[in-house]
Amino acid sequence: MNKVKVSVVVPVYKVEKYLERCVNSIIKQSLSELEIILVDDGSPDNCGIMCDSFADKDNRIKVVHKANGGLSSARNAGLKIATGEYIGFVDSDDDIETDMYEKMYNAALKYKVDFVMCDYQRINSNRTNFNKTLDIDSGFYDKEKIRSDIFPALIMGSNIDYGPLLSVCLCLYKRQFLTDNSITFANDVKWSEDNLFSAIVGYKCNSFYYLKTEYLYHYYSNPGTITTSYRAGAWNVYCKMNEYLHNFFDQISDYDFSEQLKIHMIYYACNCLGMASKLSEEDALYEMNMILNSQELKTAFKNLHLSDISIKLRFQLYLMKHKKTKVLYKIYNKKG
């Protein structure tokens, strides 16, 4: 049997409608030396049965059935049994180009890097699509270039938005690199877990290669999926993620990430305020007050200096800092 070049981990939960499309795109990869790990994360529908059916038809497919634990837990379950030289992740409501892993694997071998990153095509529910690329150079990044070009927005950019390293689905990681550095997902960070994982990868790696304008991954904006749904308890999850980031980056002496950690907390406060504002007015004001009065947000605003933001955002942050809950509620609903 040929050695496994790439292990593809696919967490599966309540995606009956999209699962076959996803799995078929991986089965049809031009790089055939794959193992495909389908992790049924306690899905209450027929997804578990579908996974077993796929495995019966293709001996490269492994299925893990587990109690529901969320995306991080499911990815970790896949990582635990992966045997491939490299590791890729695909979300079960998305799909990929036929030559995605061949291109990425070849680049990983050629440039001897810790991971390879590509671009993606976003496909909306009305089937319009557009290509997404990053505002960074294509090609090879050594440690010096990572430090100069990636570190300034590794966790979060000064414009209060994600930096260049985010989605794990756009990357192919050397398994030995992840193992040597004990890099896994935090099981209790259920959403936006890529932010934590990718920040640590970005700091620990010695090199990576960016396949700019290779739109190999297809990200679908599917209604009702994690990225489009209200998330109860999200603020607590994001505070836990920020705590993990502090635990890691506060120990680092060769680069100052303290400002990015503050911006990270403010970004997710904005995110959670937006979600809370869609509740009934009474519930919205209660949850928004809870966020605005939290010690985490108070600490984030302390001695924070932001210059790369719009006047509108600066005004919003002023309202947040001074706990103008009702005004924020009206603004968020006016936006909606």
Secondary structure as UniProt FT lines:
FT   STRAND          6..12
FT   HELIX           16..27
FT   STRAND          34..41
FT   HELIX           47..57
FT   TURN            59..60
FT   STRAND          61..66
FT   HELIX           71..81
FT   STRAND          86..89
FT   TURN            92..93
FT   STRAND          95..96
FT   TURN            98..99
FT   HELIX           100..111
FT   STRAND          115..123
FT   TURN            125..126
FT   STRAND          129..132
FT   STRAND          139..141
FT   HELIX           143..145
FT   HELIX           146..150
FT   HELIX           151..153
FT   TURN            158..160
FT   HELIX           168..170
FT   STRAND          171..174
FT   HELIX           175..180
FT   TURN            181..182
FT   TURN            187..188
FT   HELIX           193..204
FT   STRAND          208..220
FT   TURN            223..224
FT   HELIX           226..228
FT   TURN            232..233
FT   HELIX           234..249
FT   TURN            250..251
FT   HELIX           258..276
FT   TURN            277..278
FT   HELIX           281..292
FT   HELIX           295..301
FT   TURN            302..303
FT   HELIX           311..321
FT   TURN            322..323
FT   HELIX           325..335
//
